[in-house]
């Protein structure tokens, strides 16, 4: 990554575990047999992603790679519920794609302003107050909390801009952005002044505006990683329209026609779809141009390939207003900025069901606990039929029901697993 600009990062996130339920009994003077009053454990905190429009890079994730929400507190007597763990809000720039680290599948495109729960905190365990029945008046057991979810994810920034400025270094992209928006990019007369993308909003007239991004200069070989271009080509993936600036002044000693063809070849090598994006080709630095024939040759070359052509001087503002109006006109005919649909479907966790479970019989309740069962249950969506069927298969595969029958379980007795209870039926 060049000079500290970060547009990809890998992080590990872990939600908080649920607190354990409490075993407690009501003790008060003059009140006999007050009964169970153990409170529930608190829920673990979740990991939540939130867009922050003040962020323009993933720099914050360069040094901090692990993010953990807090655990829920254990329950207490007098039916006091444990305090819920605090959720951890992770701020990301708008346009950040969240991908599953192993599969590369998109989990979420952070392009809207809604917070997104990436990992849910574990549920708190039940206190013994939940297990009192007319036949079980003194339950001496409670439930452990469930673990929070955890994930390894890749963050990848793809800017949300309607218009991307492309061209060789030092052709005037930053100058144009500063003229037509309120953005203040660094401008100097040497290559690679722009080391990370700058965004600005262009206001055309009442109710008409668009976002323009100044992408660092693409050079020959960028699609193979030369210069800065390769790291930044991803940022024009979403742009609806490209504005291709070409220096016609000859100040860099290059041929404008060759420049134009070279940049388009780089775009095509990176992505056919990107190369086919609508494009306005703009001859810039006309105020410094001494040979009108150069401008006309470029115009003829560009228009023969079906592109729109305009001429301007960003430095003197000549032609910039006309360019802005042309951009607005074309954008009104183009589809909106791409928002990527989620591809990732959570897979059932891989668990080793051969490990023995801890089974206890208390009155008419069969308590079943164990590390693999805890992990399995923290990843099962019990409102989803397929998830429930998978859970049932795992229990049968583990031999749990056979074990319970050997231990003497009867129809109608309760099987209790963490925050799940059901009547046993053969």
Beta strands, then each sheet from edge to edge (+ up, - down):
strand 1: 8-14
strand 2: 47-51
strand 3: 66-68
strand 4: 88-92
strand 5: 96-100
strand 6: 106-110
strand 7: 116-119
strand 8: 150-157
strand 9: 163-166
strand 10: 198-205
strand 11: 208-214
strand 12: 241-247
strand 13: 279-284
strand 14: 308-311
strand 15: 358-362
strand 16: 365-369
strand 17: 414-417
strand 18: 420-423
sheet 1: 3+ 1+ 8- 5+ 6-
sheet 2: 4+ 2+ 7-
sheet 3: 10+ 11- 9- 12- 13- 14-
sheet 4: 15+ 16- 17- 18+
end
